[in-house]
Amino acid sequence: MVVLEGLAVGALNANQLAPTGEANLFKQLSAMPLYDIERIYCLANDDANDVTEFNTYTHDIEGLAIETITTERWHQLVANAKHVLNF
């Protein structure tokens, strides 16, 4: 499971301008289906406007669904996960 929040959601923009010397993360995210990752979650604040903003900002990448979730849904996913890594 991959969860993006805050500024990391910008990595879903195919036209992002990566900082000098750093890679465009969109290309790496686009490769996730090769690793059997079929969905990326975007963690929105519990503010309804934030959820709406993410829904209009994100789009599906071929073979990879993008789903905006609330903090409550995030807690449910973590509780049911076998492994959780945080970077």
C-alpha positions as CSV (number, residue, x, y, z in Angstrom):
1,M,0.0,0.0,0.0
2,V,1.3,3.4,-0.9
3,V,-0.1,6.5,0.8
4,L,0.8,10.1,-0.2
5,E,0.0,13.2,1.9
6,G,0.6,16.9,1.8
7,L,3.2,18.0,-0.8
8,A,3.8,14.4,-1.8
9,V,0.5,14.4,-3.7
10,G,2.2,16.6,-6.2
11,A,4.2,13.6,-7.3
12,L,1.0,12.5,-9.2
13,N,1.4,15.4,-11.6
14,A,3.1,14.1,-14.7
15,N,4.3,17.6,-15.5
16,Q,6.0,18.2,-12.1
17,L,9.3,20.0,-12.0
18,A,11.6,18.0,-9.7
19,P,14.1,20.0,-7.8
20,T,17.6,20.2,-9.4
21,G,19.4,16.8,-9.0
22,E,16.3,14.9,-8.0
23,A,14.1,12.5,-10.0
24,N,10.6,13.0,-11.3
25,L,8.6,10.8,-8.9
26,F,5.7,10.5,-11.3
27,K,7.8,8.0,-13.4
28,Q,8.5,5.9,-10.3
29,L,4.8,5.9,-9.2
30,S,3.8,4.9,-12.8
31,A,6.0,1.8,-12.4
32,M,4.1,0.6,-9.2
33,P,1.9,-1.9,-11.1
34,L,5.1,-3.8,-12.0
35,Y,5.4,-4.5,-8.3
36,D,1.7,-5.6,-7.9
37,I,0.7,-2.2,-6.4
38,E,-2.6,-1.4,-8.1
39,R,-3.8,1.6,-5.9
40,I,-2.3,4.7,-4.4
41,Y,-4.0,6.5,-1.6
42,C,-3.9,10.2,-1.1
43,L,-4.5,11.2,2.5
44,A,-6.6,14.3,2.7
45,N,-7.3,16.4,5.8
46,D,-10.7,15.7,7.3
47,D,-11.8,19.0,5.8
48,A,-14.3,18.2,3.0
49,N,-12.7,20.9,0.8
50,D,-9.4,19.1,1.0
51,V,-11.0,15.8,-0.2
52,T,-12.7,17.6,-3.1
53,E,-9.5,19.4,-4.1
54,F,-7.5,16.1,-4.2
55,N,-10.3,14.4,-6.2
56,T,-10.1,17.1,-8.9
57,Y,-6.3,17.2,-8.8
58,T,-5.5,13.5,-9.1
59,H,-6.2,11.1,-11.9
60,D,-5.7,7.4,-12.6
61,I,-2.4,6.3,-14.0
62,E,-2.6,3.4,-16.4
63,G,-2.9,0.3,-14.2
64,L,-2.9,2.3,-11.0
65,A,-6.0,3.7,-9.3
66,I,-5.8,6.8,-7.2
67,E,-8.1,7.0,-4.2
68,T,-8.5,9.9,-1.8
69,I,-9.0,8.8,1.8
70,T,-9.8,10.5,5.1
71,T,-7.8,10.1,8.3
72,E,-10.5,7.7,9.6
73,R,-10.1,5.4,6.5
74,W,-6.3,5.6,6.8
75,H,-6.6,4.3,10.4
76,Q,-8.7,1.4,9.2
77,L,-6.2,0.5,6.5
78,V,-3.3,0.6,8.9
79,A,-5.1,-1.6,11.4
80,N,-5.7,-4.3,8.8
81,A,-2.2,-4.1,7.2
82,K,0.3,-6.9,7.8
83,H,3.3,-4.4,7.4
84,V,3.5,-0.7,7.6
85,L,6.5,1.4,6.6
86,N,6.7,5.1,7.1
87,F,9.1,7.3,5.2
